[in-house]
Amino acid sequence: MTKYNARNLLDNMKVMSTDAKELGILDNILIDSRTGSILELKVLPNPDLDTSKYRREGDYIILPFNSVSAIKDYVIVDKDKAKTFITK
Amino acid sequence: MYTELRSYFDRDIYTNTGIYVGKVVDLLIDVESQSVTGIVANNINRDVFDISGDGIILPYRWVISAADIVLIRDVIRKFERTDLD
């Protein structure tokens, strides 16, 4: 079971997709305060990233947490699952 | 209710009976279950928790609600010493 400290994750952790593209820097994590379920990642996108395929909120892009495939030195997100979120 | 995780830091923790527990310093995240599993707290109320270290980890299942403060279930009484004699 892999457990992480939230402060470490929110300390300029970079987010990368499975096609080795750097998406940006993790800014915040959105959770359901009652159940503790993690719902979404709020990412400050790289300036050269085409954000049109992602759900946007102001200057940030929102990625569903179920697109996360691994977390260690980077947060790795599945490129397709991260993009399909725009249907909402 | 959607809450940004960063906003939890430095919030006070109280039980639903109004007893101060401590302050949030960090949260523990389990990636496999996609959930927050624990709250790392310091500035602990020593009348409630008889500890020697700096802080404790509270399981997130104790949390009732979190907004301006974090409200947890009144689990304190369950740890009270009961003298039978």
Backbone of each chain as nested JSON, in Angstrom:
{
  "chains": [
    {"id": "A", "residues": [
      {"number": 1, "name": "MET", "atoms": {"N": [0.862, -1.195, 0.0], "CA": [0.0, 0.0, 0.0], "C": [0.897, 1.242, 0.0]}},
      {"number": 2, "name": "THR", "atoms": {"N": [0.685, 2.1, -0.985], "CA": [1.535, 3.285, -1.101], "C": [0.838, 4.498, -0.492]}},
      {"number": 3, "name": "LYS", "atoms": {"N": [1.495, 5.044, 0.519], "CA": [0.92, 6.238, 1.146], "C": [1.867, 7.42, 0.987]}},
      {"number": 4, "name": "TYR", "atoms": {"N": [1.284, 8.576, 0.781], "CA": [2.083, 9.781, 0.573], "C": [1.615, 10.883, 1.495]}},
      {"number": 5, "name": "ASN", "atoms": {"N": [2.548, 11.742, 1.854], "CA": [2.192, 12.929, 2.612], "C": [1.738, 13.995, 1.626]}},
      {"number": 6, "name": "ALA", "atoms": {"N": [0.625, 14.628, 1.945], "CA": [0.069, 15.623, 1.031], "C": [1.016, 16.788, 0.798]}},
      {"number": 7, "name": "ARG", "atoms": {"N": [1.722, 17.186, 1.85], "CA": [2.624, 18.34, 1.703], "C": [3.741, 18.055, 0.707]}},
      {"number": 8, "name": "ASN", "atoms": {"N": [4.252, 16.821, 0.71], "CA": [5.292, 16.456, -0.26], "C": [4.757, 16.508, -1.683]}},
      {"number": 9, "name": "LEU", "atoms": {"N": [3.526, 16.044, -1.866], "CA": [2.926, 16.035, -3.204], "C": [2.695, 17.449, -3.716]}},
      {"number": 10, "name": "LEU", "atoms": {"N": [2.35, 18.334, -2.816], "CA": [1.998, 19.693, -3.24], "C": [3.213, 20.617, -3.289]}},
      {"number": 11, "name": "ASP", "atoms": {"N": [4.401, 20.03, -3.132], "CA": [5.62, 20.834, -3.155], "C": [6.243, 20.778, -4.556]}},
      {"number": 12, "name": "ASN", "atoms": {"N": [5.663, 21.52, -5.482], "CA": [6.161, 21.62, -6.863], "C": [6.324, 20.275, -7.571]}},
      {"number": 13, "name": "MET", "atoms": {"N": [5.402, 19.343, -7.306], "CA": [5.446, 18.034, -7.974], "C": [5.01, 18.199, -9.439]}},
      {"number": 14, "name": "LYS", "atoms": {"N": [5.819, 17.64, -10.364], "CA": [5.484, 17.765, -11.782], "C": [4.534, 16.647, -12.21]}},
      {"number": 15, "name": "VAL", "atoms": {"N": [3.634, 16.98, -13.126], "CA": [2.665, 16.014, -13.638], "C": [3.031, 15.673, -15.067]}},
      {"number": 16, "name": "MET", "atoms": {"N": [3.132, 14.373, -15.355], "CA": [3.531, 13.934, -16.69], "C": [2.509, 12.929, -17.201]}},
      {"number": 17, "name": "SER", "atoms": {"N": [2.231, 12.97, -18.509], "CA": [1.279, 12.005, -19.07], "C": [2.05, 10.787, -19.573]}},
      {"number": 18, "name": "THR", "atoms": {"N": [1.325, 9.712, -19.884], "CA": [1.971, 8.453, -20.275], "C": [2.601, 8.534, -21.669]}},
      {"number": 19, "name": "ASP", "atoms": {"N": [2.365, 9.628, -22.412], "CA": [3.117, 9.819, -23.662], "C": [4.327, 10.729, -23.413]}},
      {"number": 20, "name": "ALA", "atoms": {"N": [4.799, 10.759, -22.155], "CA": [6.028, 11.46, -21.747], "C": [5.977, 12.969, -21.972]}},
      {"number": 21, "name": "LYS", "atoms": {"N": [4.767, 13.501, -21.934], "CA": [4.615, 14.953, -22.077], "C": [4.44, 15.563, -20.686]}},
      {"number": 22, "name": "GLU", "atoms": {"N": [5.192, 16.596, -20.42], "CA": [5.063, 17.252, -19.124], "C": [3.848, 18.179, -19.161]}},
      {"number": 23, "name": "LEU", "atoms": {"N": [2.863, 17.909, -18.312], "CA": [1.627, 18.694, -18.359], "C": [1.735, 19.973, -17.52]}},
      {"number": 24, "name": "GLY", "atoms": {"N": [2.405, 19.87, -16.386], "CA": [2.52, 21.056, -15.545], "C": [2.882, 20.693, -14.125]}},
      {"number": 25, "name": "ILE", "atoms": {"N": [2.525, 21.583, -13.21], "CA": [2.869, 21.395, -11.797], "C": [1.584, 21.227, -10.993]}},
      {"number": 26, "name": "LEU", "atoms": {"N": [1.584, 20.221, -10.109], "CA": [0.414, 19.959, -9.263], "C": [0.222, 21.116, -8.293]}},
      {"number": 27, "name": "ASP", "atoms": {"N": [-0.954, 21.729, -8.348], "CA": [-1.212, 22.88, -7.49], "C": [-2.054, 22.502, -6.277]}},
      {"number": 28, "name": "ASN", "atoms": {"N": [-3.045, 21.64, -6.5], "CA": [-3.934, 21.269, -5.409], "C": [-4.619, 19.948, -5.719]}},
      {"number": 29, "name": "ILE", "atoms": {"N": [-5.192, 19.342, -4.695], "CA": [-5.922, 18.085, -4.851], "C": [-7.321, 18.327, -4.301]}},
      {"number": 30, "name": "LEU", "atoms": {"N": [-8.345, 17.97, -5.082], "CA": [-9.726, 18.176, -4.636], "C": [-10.269, 16.877, -4.058]}},
      {"number": 31, "name": "ILE", "atoms": {"N": [-10.784, 16.961, -2.834], "CA": [-11.311, 15.761, -2.186], "C": [-12.739, 15.978, -1.722]}},
      {"number": 32, "name": "ASP", "atoms": {"N": [-13.445, 14.871, -1.486], "CA": [-14.76, 14.928, -0.848], "C": [-14.486, 14.97, 0.653]}},
      {"number": 33, "name": "SER", "atoms": {"N": [-14.803, 16.094, 1.298], "CA": [-14.397, 16.272, 2.692], "C": [-15.081, 15.285, 3.641]}},
      {"number": 34, "name": "ARG", "atoms": {"N": [-16.229, 14.74, 3.244], "CA": [-16.952, 13.829, 4.139], "C": [-16.363, 12.41, 4.081]}},
      {"number": 35, "name": "THR", "atoms": {"N": [-16.124, 11.93, 2.873], "CA": [-15.653, 10.549, 2.723], "C": [-14.135, 10.456, 2.63]}},
      {"number": 36, "name": "GLY", "atoms": {"N": [-13.482, 11.544, 2.261], "CA": [-12.029, 11.501, 2.088], "C": [-11.601, 11.008, 0.724]}},
      {"number": 37, "name": "SER", "atoms": {"N": [-12.552, 10.755, -0.184], "CA": [-12.182, 10.286, -1.527], "C": [-11.511, 11.405, -2.311]}},
      {"number": 38, "name": "ILE", "atoms": {"N": [-10.448, 11.045, -3.025], "CA": [-9.768, 12.034, -3.854], "C": [-10.441, 12.045, -5.214]}},
      {"number": 39, "name": "LEU", "atoms": {"N": [-10.844, 13.228, -5.661], "CA": [-11.636, 13.307, -6.88], "C": [-10.829, 13.841, -8.06]}},
      {"number": 40, "name": "GLU", "atoms": {"N": [-10.146, 14.939, -7.87], "CA": [-9.493, 15.601, -9.002], "C": [-8.143, 16.194, -8.616]}},
      {"number": 41, "name": "LEU", "atoms": {"N": [-7.325, 16.406, -9.639], "CA": [-6.055, 17.106, -9.46], "C": [-6.165, 18.456, -10.155]}},
      {"number": 42, "name": "LYS", "atoms": {"N": [-5.708, 19.497, -9.492], "CA": [-5.69, 20.826, -10.087], "C": [-4.239, 21.109, -10.482]}},
      {"number": 43, "name": "VAL", "atoms": {"N": [-4.011, 21.298, -11.772], "CA": [-2.643, 21.404, -12.287], "C": [-2.442, 22.744, -12.978]}},
      {"number": 44, "name": "LEU", "atoms": {"N": [-1.322, 23.391, -12.646], "CA": [-0.937, 24.619, -13.357], "C": [-0.205, 24.174, -14.618]}},
      {"number": 45, "name": "PRO", "atoms": {"N": [-0.823, 24.353, -15.81], "CA": [-0.232, 23.772, -17.019], "C": [1.038, 24.482, -17.472]}},
      {"number": 46, "name": "ASN", "atoms": {"N": [1.885, 23.717, -18.175], "CA": [3.054, 24.314, -18.811], "C": [2.59, 25.342, -19.838]}},
      {"number": 47, "name": "PRO", "atoms": {"N": [3.307, 26.436, -20.012], "CA": [2.853, 27.483, -20.948], "C": [2.698, 26.982, -22.387]}},
      {"number": 48, "name": "ASP", "atoms": {"N": [3.498, 25.99, -22.788], "CA": [3.424, 25.5, -24.171], "C": [2.474, 24.317, -24.332]}},
      {"number": 49, "name": "LEU", "atoms": {"N": [1.7, 23.984, -23.306], "CA": [0.774, 22.855, -23.404], "C": [-0.539, 23.29, -24.047]}},
      {"number": 50, "name": "ASP", "atoms": {"N": [-1.038, 22.46, -24.985], "CA": [-2.346, 22.721, -25.594], "C": [-3.425, 22.259, -24.61]}},
      {"number": 51, "name": "THR", "atoms": {"N": [-4.044, 23.214, -23.914], "CA": [-4.997, 22.853, -22.856], "C": [-6.424, 22.634, -23.37]}},
      {"number": 52, "name": "SER", "atoms": {"N": [-6.62, 22.749, -24.684], "CA": [-7.985, 22.67, -25.227], "C": [-8.625, 21.298, -25.018]}},
      {"number": 53, "name": "LYS", "atoms": {"N": [-7.813, 20.271, -24.859], "CA": [-8.36, 18.917, -24.696], "C": [-8.637, 18.572, -23.229]}},
      {"number": 54, "name": "TYR", "atoms": {"N": [-8.337, 19.465, -22.347], "CA": [-8.528, 19.205, -20.921], "C": [-9.624, 20.109, -20.377]}},
      {"number": 55, "name": "ARG", "atoms": {"N": [-10.174, 19.683, -19.221], "CA": [-11.157, 20.548, -18.568], "C": [-10.403, 21.684, -17.888]}},
      {"number": 56, "name": "ARG", "atoms": {"N": [-10.821, 22.912, -18.174], "CA": [-10.107, 24.066, -17.641], "C": [-10.912, 24.774, -16.56]}},
      {"number": 57, "name": "GLU", "atoms": {"N": [-10.172, 25.346, -15.618], "CA": [-10.808, 26.148, -14.572], "C": [-9.883, 27.334, -14.326]}},
      {"number": 58, "name": "GLY", "atoms": {"N": [-10.192, 28.436, -14.945], "CA": [-9.303, 29.598, -14.865], "C": [-7.991, 29.301, -15.566]}},
      {"number": 59, "name": "ASP", "atoms": {"N": [-6.897, 29.516, -14.866], "CA": [-5.574, 29.246, -15.433], "C": [-5.181, 27.782, -15.278]}},
      {"number": 60, "name": "TYR", "atoms": {"N": [-6.015, 27.002, -14.613], "CA": [-5.634, 25.63, -14.264], "C": [-6.354, 24.607, -15.139]}},
      {"number": 61, "name": "ILE", "atoms": {"N": [-5.779, 23.394, -15.211], "CA": [-6.503, 22.274, -15.826], "C": [-6.834, 21.274, -14.722]}},
      {"number": 62, "name": "ILE", "atoms": {"N": [-7.978, 20.611, -14.879], "CA": [-8.456, 19.67, -13.87], "C": [-8.374, 18.255, -14.453]}},
      {"number": 63, "name": "LEU", "atoms": {"N": [-7.685, 17.379, -13.747], "CA": [-7.546, 15.996, -14.196], "C": [-8.234, 15.076, -13.187]}},
      {"number": 64, "name": "PRO", "atoms": {"N": [-8.985, 14.064, -13.648], "CA": [-9.615, 13.152, -12.682], "C": [-8.556, 12.299, -11.989]}},
      {"number": 65, "name": "PHE", "atoms": {"N": [-8.761, 12.012, -10.715], "CA": [-7.713, 11.27, -9.993], "C": [-7.605, 9.831, -10.493]}},
      {"number": 66, "name": "ASN", "atoms": {"N": [-8.675, 9.286, -11.096], "CA": [-8.559, 7.906, -11.591], "C": [-7.685, 7.792, -12.838]}},
      {"number": 67, "name": "SER", "atoms": {"N": [-7.208, 8.938, -13.352], "CA": [-6.266, 8.88, -14.471], "C": [-4.828, 8.708, -13.977]}},
      {"number": 68, "name": "VAL", "atoms": {"N": [-4.622, 8.841, -12.666], "CA": [-3.265, 8.709, -12.112], "C": [-2.833, 7.243, -12.144]}},
      {"number": 69, "name": "SER", "atoms": {"N": [-1.696, 6.988, -12.777], "CA": [-1.217, 5.601, -12.793], "C": [-0.081, 5.364, -11.805]}},
      {"number": 70, "name": "ALA", "atoms": {"N": [0.706, 6.387, -11.488], "CA": [1.779, 6.207, -10.51], "C": [2.209, 7.553, -9.946]}},
      {"number": 71, "name": "ILE", "atoms": {"N": [2.73, 7.509, -8.733], "CA": [3.291, 8.712, -8.113], "C": [4.622, 8.334, -7.478]}},
      {"number": 72, "name": "LYS", "atoms": {"N": [5.649, 9.008, -7.864], "CA": [6.937, 8.844, -7.169], "C": [7.691, 10.184, -7.282]}},
      {"number": 73, "name": "ASP", "atoms": {"N": [8.597, 10.295, -8.248], "CA": [9.262, 11.584, -8.459], "C": [8.368, 12.507, -9.281]}},
      {"number": 74, "name": "TYR", "atoms": {"N": [7.484, 11.902, -10.085], "CA": [6.49, 12.621, -10.877], "C": [5.12, 12.023, -10.581]}},
      {"number": 75, "name": "VAL", "atoms": {"N": [4.084, 12.779, -10.92], "CA": [2.744, 12.201, -10.954], "C": [2.511, 11.788, -12.406]}},
      {"number": 76, "name": "ILE", "atoms": {"N": [2.293, 10.508, -12.665], "CA": [2.084, 10.035, -14.032], "C": [0.591, 9.811, -14.248]}},
      {"number": 77, "name": "VAL", "atoms": {"N": [0.039, 10.475, -15.266], "CA": [-1.393, 10.302, -15.56], "C": [-1.567, 9.667, -16.937]}},
      {"number": 78, "name": "ASP", "atoms": {"N": [-2.593, 8.832, -17.058], "CA": [-2.925, 8.2, -18.332], "C": [-3.421, 9.269, -19.303]}},
      {"number": 79, "name": "LYS", "atoms": {"N": [-2.807, 9.356, -20.473], "CA": [-3.099, 10.47, -21.394], "C": [-4.549, 10.466, -21.883]}},
      {"number": 80, "name": "ASP", "atoms": {"N": [-5.12, 9.268, -22.081], "CA": [-6.499, 9.201, -22.579], "C": [-7.517, 9.498, -21.482]}},
      {"number": 81, "name": "LYS", "atoms": {"N": [-7.302, 8.902, -20.304], "CA": [-8.249, 9.127, -19.196], "C": [-8.257, 10.596, -18.768]}},
      {"number": 82, "name": "ALA", "atoms": {"N": [-7.115, 11.248, -18.835], "CA": [-7.031, 12.654, -18.435], "C": [-7.816, 13.541, -19.387]}},
      {"number": 83, "name": "LYS", "atoms": {"N": [-7.842, 13.16, -20.671], "CA": [-8.503, 14.002, -21.673], "C": [-10.001, 13.76, -21.755]}},
      {"number": 84, "name": "THR", "atoms": {"N": [-10.446, 12.515, -21.543], "CA": [-11.871, 12.201, -21.699], "C": [-12.734, 12.956, -20.703]}},
      {"number": 85, "name": "PHE", "atoms": {"N": [-12.118, 13.562, -19.719], "CA": [-12.846, 14.283, -18.68], "C": [-13.572, 15.499, -19.235]}},
      {"number": 86, "name": "ILE", "atoms": {"N": [-13.215, 15.952, -20.448], "CA": [-13.836, 17.162, -21.0], "C": [-15.304, 16.961, -21.356]}},
      {"number": 87, "name": "THR", "atoms": {"N": [-15.797, 15.711, -21.342], "CA": [-17.203, 15.446, -21.671], "C": [-18.15, 16.066, -20.656]}},
      {"number": 88, "name": "LYS", "atoms": {"N": [-17.632, 16.31, -19.418], "CA": [-18.484, 16.859, -18.347], "C": [-18.919, 18.291, -18.654]}}
    ]},
    {"id": "B", "residues": [
      {"number": 1, "name": "MET", "atoms": {"N": [-19.053, 17.403, -0.199], "CA": [-18.595, 18.747, -0.516], "C": [-17.141, 18.714, -1.003]}},
      {"number": 2, "name": "TYR", "atoms": {"N": [-16.892, 19.384, -2.13], "CA": [-15.529, 19.452, -2.665], "C": [-14.677, 20.386, -1.797]}},
      {"number": 3, "name": "THR", "atoms": {"N": [-13.512, 19.924, -1.419], "CA": [-12.594, 20.765, -0.66], "C": [-11.201, 20.652, -1.257]}},
      {"number": 4, "name": "GLU", "atoms": {"N": [-10.513, 21.77, -1.328], "CA": [-9.128, 21.733, -1.787], "C": [-8.254, 21.284, -0.628]}},
      {"number": 5, "name": "LEU", "atoms": {"N": [-7.385, 20.335, -0.939], "CA": [-6.601, 19.702, 0.113], "C": [-5.676, 20.677, 0.831]}},
      {"number": 6, "name": "ARG", "atoms": {"N": [-5.152, 21.638, 0.077], "CA": [-4.223, 22.613, 0.659], "C": [-4.893, 23.449, 1.764]}},
      {"number": 7, "name": "SER", "atoms": {"N": [-6.225, 23.607, 1.648], "CA": [-6.92, 24.441, 2.629], "C": [-7.027, 23.763, 3.996]}},
      {"number": 8, "name": "TYR", "atoms": {"N": [-6.739, 22.469, 4.071], "CA": [-6.796, 21.765, 5.352], "C": [-5.651, 22.157, 6.286]}},
      {"number": 9, "name": "PHE", "atoms": {"N": [-4.533, 22.54, 5.705], "CA": [-3.361, 22.788, 6.525], "C": [-3.606, 23.909, 7.537]}},
      {"number": 10, "name": "ASP", "atoms": {"N": [-3.181, 23.663, 8.764], "CA": [-3.289, 24.606, 9.894], "C": [-4.711, 24.803, 10.418]}},
      {"number": 11, "name": "ARG", "atoms": {"N": [-5.636, 23.952, 9.946], "CA": [-6.989, 24.04, 10.525], "C": [-7.007, 23.381, 11.902]}},
      {"number": 12, "name": "ASP", "atoms": {"N": [-7.877, 23.922, 12.783], "CA": [-8.037, 23.315, 14.102], "C": [-8.948, 22.101, 14.016]}},
      {"number": 13, "name": "ILE", "atoms": {"N": [-8.674, 21.13, 14.863], "CA": [-9.494, 19.913, 14.912], "C": [-10.241, 19.892, 16.248]}},
      {"number": 14, "name": "TYR", "atoms": {"N": [-11.545, 19.72, 16.163], "CA": [-12.375, 19.608, 17.366], "C": [-13.226, 18.339, 17.276]}},
      {"number": 15, "name": "THR", "atoms": {"N": [-13.632, 17.826, 18.437], "CA": [-14.589, 16.717, 18.421], "C": [-15.998, 17.318, 18.346]}},
      {"number": 16, "name": "ASN", "atoms": {"N": [-16.991, 16.474, 18.07], "CA": [-18.362, 17.001, 17.977], "C": [-18.938, 17.348, 19.348]}},
      {"number": 17, "name": "THR", "atoms": {"N": [-18.164, 17.106, 20.421], "CA": [-18.602, 17.579, 21.742], "C": [-17.854, 18.847, 22.134]}},
      {"number": 18, "name": "GLY", "atoms": {"N": [-17.098, 19.397, 21.192], "CA": [-16.461, 20.694, 21.42], "C": [-15.087, 20.643, 22.044]}},
      {"number": 19, "name": "ILE", "atoms": {"N": [-14.484, 19.466, 22.113], "CA": [-13.145, 19.367, 22.723], "C": [-12.085, 19.598, 21.65]}},
      {"number": 20, "name": "TYR", "atoms": {"N": [-11.128, 20.489, 21.978], "CA": [-10.032, 20.763, 21.055], "C": [-9.1, 19.55, 20.991]}},
      {"number": 21, "name": "VAL", "atoms": {"N": [-8.721, 19.141, 19.794], "CA": [-7.855, 17.975, 19.621], "C": [-6.443, 18.399, 19.197]}},
      {"number": 22, "name": "GLY", "atoms": {"N": [-6.349, 19.27, 18.179], "CA": [-5.036, 19.689, 17.695], "C": [-5.153, 20.466, 16.406]}},
      {"number": 23, "name": "LYS", "atoms": {"N": [-4.047, 20.535, 15.669], "CA": [-3.988, 21.308, 14.43], "C": [-3.507, 20.408, 13.297]}},
      {"number": 24, "name": "VAL", "atoms": {"N": [-4.076, 20.582, 12.099], "CA": [-3.684, 19.764, 10.946], "C": [-2.324, 20.234, 10.417]}},
      {"number": 25, "name": "VAL", "atoms": {"N": [-1.358, 19.312, 10.31], "CA": [-0.094, 19.676, 9.663], "C": [0.056, 19.012, 8.298]}},
      {"number": 26, "name": "ASP", "atoms": {"N": [-0.547, 17.857, 8.141], "CA": [-0.404, 17.137, 6.873], "C": [-1.535, 16.12, 6.75]}},
      {"number": 27, "name": "LEU", "atoms": {"N": [-1.69, 15.58, 5.546], "CA": [-2.681, 14.53, 5.318], "C": [-1.983, 13.354, 4.672]}},
      {"number": 28, "name": "LEU", "atoms": {"N": [-2.456, 12.153, 4.945], "CA": [-1.895, 10.965, 4.318], "C": [-2.804, 10.527, 3.182]}},
      {"number": 29, "name": "ILE", "atoms": {"N": [-2.174, 10.251, 2.039], "CA": [-2.933, 9.901, 0.844], "C": [-2.589, 8.482, 0.43]}},
      {"number": 30, "name": "ASP", "atoms": {"N": [-3.621, 7.674, 0.141], "CA": [-3.4, 6.334, -0.395], "C": [-3.816, 6.353, -1.861]}},
      {"number": 31, "name": "VAL", "atoms": {"N": [-2.851, 6.156, -2.737], "CA": [-3.128, 6.277, -4.173], "C": [-3.993, 5.114, -4.672]}},
      {"number": 32, "name": "GLU", "atoms": {"N": [-3.751, 3.909, -4.155], "CA": [-4.518, 2.751, -4.646], "C": [-6.012, 2.876, -4.335]}},
      {"number": 33, "name": "SER", "atoms": {"N": [-6.329, 3.274, -3.118], "CA": [-7.755, 3.397, -2.775], "C": [-8.305, 4.777, -3.128]}},
      {"number": 34, "name": "GLN", "atoms": {"N": [-7.466, 5.643, -3.689], "CA": [-7.848, 6.991, -4.12], "C": [-8.529, 7.765, -2.999]}},
      {"number": 35, "name": "SER", "atoms": {"N": [-7.915, 7.717, -1.817], "CA": [-8.547, 8.424, -0.705], "C": [-7.522, 8.959, 0.286]}},
      {"number": 36, "name": "VAL", "atoms": {"N": [-8.005, 9.883, 1.09], "CA": [-7.203, 10.39, 2.2], "C": [-7.43, 9.428, 3.356]}},
      {"number": 37, "name": "THR", "atoms": {"N": [-6.355, 8.901, 3.93], "CA": [-6.524, 7.885, 4.979], "C": [-6.265, 8.429, 6.383]}},
      {"number": 38, "name": "GLY", "atoms": {"N": [-5.505, 9.513, 6.474], "CA": [-5.2, 9.996, 7.815], "C": [-4.902, 11.477, 7.866]}},
      {"number": 39, "name": "ILE", "atoms": {"N": [-5.048, 12.029, 9.074], "CA": [-4.715, 13.437, 9.315], "C": [-3.551, 13.472, 10.3]}},
      {"number": 40, "name": "VAL", "atoms": {"N": [-2.469, 14.11, 9.886], "CA": [-1.333, 14.287, 10.797], "C": [-1.594, 15.561, 11.585]}},
      {"number": 41, "name": "ALA", "atoms": {"N": [-1.609, 15.431, 12.905], "CA": [-1.937, 16.581, 13.75], "C": [-0.824, 16.855, 14.752]}},
      {"number": 42, "name": "ASN", "atoms": {"N": [-0.592, 18.138, 15.002], "CA": [0.311, 18.495, 16.106], "C": [-0.397, 19.491, 17.014]}},
      {"number": 43, "name": "ASN", "atoms": {"N": [0.342, 20.102, 17.931], "CA": [-0.267, 21.005, 18.913], "C": [-1.404, 20.279, 19.646]}},
      {"number": 44, "name": "ILE", "atoms": {"N": [-1.123, 19.046, 20.023], "CA": [-2.152, 18.152, 20.565], "C": [-2.591, 18.572, 21.966]}},
      {"number": 45, "name": "ASN", "atoms": {"N": [-3.875, 18.452, 22.201], "CA": [-4.42, 18.683, 23.535], "C": [-3.981, 17.527, 24.445]}},
      {"number": 46, "name": "ARG", "atoms": {"N": [-3.044, 17.804, 25.326], "CA": [-2.442, 16.733, 26.16], "C": [-3.421, 16.194, 27.212]}},
      {"number": 47, "name": "ASP", "atoms": {"N": [-4.498, 16.928, 27.471], "CA": [-5.503, 16.405, 28.403], "C": [-6.27, 15.251, 27.773]}},
      {"number": 48, "name": "VAL", "atoms": {"N": [-6.263, 15.232, 26.453], "CA": [-7.036, 14.211, 25.739], "C": [-6.155, 13.053, 25.317]}},
      {"number": 49, "name": "PHE", "atoms": {"N": [-4.991, 13.378, 24.731], "CA": [-4.085, 12.327, 24.27], "C": [-2.818, 12.321, 25.131]}},
      {"number": 50, "name": "ASP", "atoms": {"N": [-2.59, 11.201, 25.782], "CA": [-1.416, 11.066, 26.641], "C": [-0.255, 10.583, 25.783]}},
      {"number": 51, "name": "ILE", "atoms": {"N": [0.41, 11.531, 25.11], "CA": [1.504, 11.157, 24.21], "C": [2.784, 11.877, 24.61]}},
      {"number": 52, "name": "SER", "atoms": {"N": [3.896, 11.281, 24.217], "CA": [5.187, 11.903, 24.518], "C": [5.759, 12.63, 23.3]}},
      {"number": 53, "name": "GLY", "atoms": {"N": [5.388, 12.199, 22.079], "CA": [5.938, 12.796, 20.85], "C": [5.281, 14.11, 20.495]}},
      {"number": 54, "name": "ASP", "atoms": {"N": [5.572, 14.585, 19.288], "CA": [5.058, 15.881, 18.844], "C": [3.621, 15.8, 18.338]}},
      {"number": 55, "name": "GLY", "atoms": {"N": [3.313, 14.716, 17.648], "CA": [1.997, 14.684, 17.014], "C": [1.407, 13.294, 16.945]}},
      {"number": 56, "name": "ILE", "atoms": {"N": [0.222, 13.24, 16.338], "CA": [-0.473, 11.961, 16.171], "C": [-1.059, 11.903, 14.763]}},
      {"number": 57, "name": "ILE", "atoms": {"N": [-1.425, 10.698, 14.328], "CA": [-2.149, 10.528, 13.07], "C": [-3.551, 10.031, 13.414]}},
      {"number": 58, "name": "LEU", "atoms": {"N": [-4.527, 10.826, 13.002], "CA": [-5.929, 10.439, 13.224], "C": [-6.459, 9.783, 11.954]}},
      {"number": 59, "name": "PRO", "atoms": {"N": [-7.153, 8.66, 12.061], "CA": [-7.723, 8.052, 10.848], "C": [-8.813, 8.942, 10.252]}},
      {"number": 60, "name": "TYR", "atoms": {"N": [-8.858, 9.055, 8.923], "CA": [-9.817, 9.98, 8.299], "C": [-11.263, 9.529, 8.509]}},
      {"number": 61, "name": "ARG", "atoms": {"N": [-11.464, 8.237, 8.815], "CA": [-12.848, 7.765, 9.026], "C": [-13.48, 8.394, 10.278]}},
      {"number": 62, "name": "TRP", "atoms": {"N": [-12.696, 8.99, 11.125], "CA": [-13.241, 9.686, 12.291], "C": [-13.831, 11.047, 11.908]}},
      {"number": 63, "name": "VAL", "atoms": {"N": [-13.505, 11.548, 10.734], "CA": [-13.935, 12.89, 10.345], "C": [-15.427, 12.907, 10.011]}},
      {"number": 64, "name": "ILE", "atoms": {"N": [-16.112, 13.838, 10.611], "CA": [-17.538, 14.025, 10.31], "C": [-17.668, 15.049, 9.192]}},
      {"number": 65, "name": "SER", "atoms": {"N": [-16.946, 16.143, 9.323], "CA": [-17.066, 17.227, 8.375], "C": [-15.843, 18.141, 8.478]}},
      {"number": 66, "name": "ALA", "atoms": {"N": [-15.584, 18.882, 7.398], "CA": [-14.438, 19.792, 7.417], "C": [-14.774, 21.035, 6.617]}},
      {"number": 67, "name": "ALA", "atoms": {"N": [-14.739, 22.167, 7.283], "CA": [-14.93, 23.453, 6.592], "C": [-13.972, 24.464, 7.22]}},
      {"number": 68, "name": "ASP", "atoms": {"N": [-14.461, 25.303, 8.139], "CA": [-13.551, 26.237, 8.805], "C": [-12.687, 25.521, 9.844]}},
      {"number": 69, "name": "ILE", "atoms": {"N": [-13.269, 24.454, 10.422], "CA": [-12.507, 23.574, 11.318], "C": [-12.729, 22.143, 10.837]}},
      {"number": 70, "name": "VAL", "atoms": {"N": [-11.958, 21.213, 11.389], "CA": [-12.185, 19.798, 11.107], "C": [-12.896, 19.205, 12.315]}},
      {"number": 71, "name": "LEU", "atoms": {"N": [-14.041, 18.606, 12.069], "CA": [-14.855, 18.046, 13.146], "C": [-14.715, 16.526, 13.122]}},
      {"number": 72, "name": "ILE", "atoms": {"N": [-14.309, 15.945, 14.26], "CA": [-14.182, 14.48, 14.289], "C": [-15.152, 13.889, 15.303]}},
      {"number": 73, "name": "ARG", "atoms": {"N": [-15.358, 12.591, 15.184], "CA": [-16.262, 11.904, 16.103], "C": [-15.691, 11.936, 17.513]}},
      {"number": 74, "name": "ASP", "atoms": {"N": [-16.578, 11.883, 18.5], "CA": [-16.141, 11.938, 19.889], "C": [-15.583, 10.572, 20.295]}},
      {"number": 75, "name": "VAL", "atoms": {"N": [-14.361, 10.338, 19.838], "CA": [-13.725, 9.046, 20.129], "C": [-12.946, 9.117, 21.436]}},
      {"number": 76, "name": "ILE", "atoms": {"N": [-12.818, 10.343, 21.942], "CA": [-11.96, 10.56, 23.107], "C": [-12.415, 9.721, 24.295]}},
      {"number": 77, "name": "ARG", "atoms": {"N": [-13.722, 9.725, 24.513], "CA": [-14.255, 9.036, 25.68], "C": [-13.953, 7.536, 25.66]}},
      {"number": 78, "name": "LYS", "atoms": {"N": [-13.78, 7.006, 24.445], "CA": [-13.514, 5.568, 24.321], "C": [-12.135, 5.206, 24.867]}},
      {"number": 79, "name": "PHE", "atoms": {"N": [-11.254, 6.191, 24.942], "CA": [-9.904, 5.908, 25.434], "C": [-9.746, 6.256, 26.917]}},
      {"number": 80, "name": "GLU", "atoms": {"N": [-10.835, 6.713, 27.519], "CA": [-10.75, 7.074, 28.929], "C": [-10.533, 5.833, 29.794]}},
      {"number": 81, "name": "ARG", "atoms": {"N": [-9.715, 5.982, 30.817], "CA": [-9.433, 4.864, 31.7], "C": [-10.645, 4.633, 32.599]}},
      {"number": 82, "name": "THR", "atoms": {"N": [-11.084, 3.401, 32.672], "CA": [-12.212, 3.102, 33.565], "C": [-11.691, 2.266, 34.727]}},
      {"number": 83, "name": "ASP", "atoms": {"N": [-11.787, 2.827, 35.924], "CA": [-11.351, 2.095, 37.114], "C": [-12.529, 1.306, 37.659]}},
      {"number": 84, "name": "LEU", "atoms": {"N": [-12.381, 0.007, 37.647], "CA": [-13.501, -0.841, 38.043], "C": [-13.594, -1.014, 39.557]}},
      {"number": 85, "name": "ASP", "atoms": {"N": [-12.472, -0.866, 40.237], "CA": [-12.528, -1.087, 41.69], "C": [-12.81, 0.202, 42.449]}}
    ]}
  ]
}
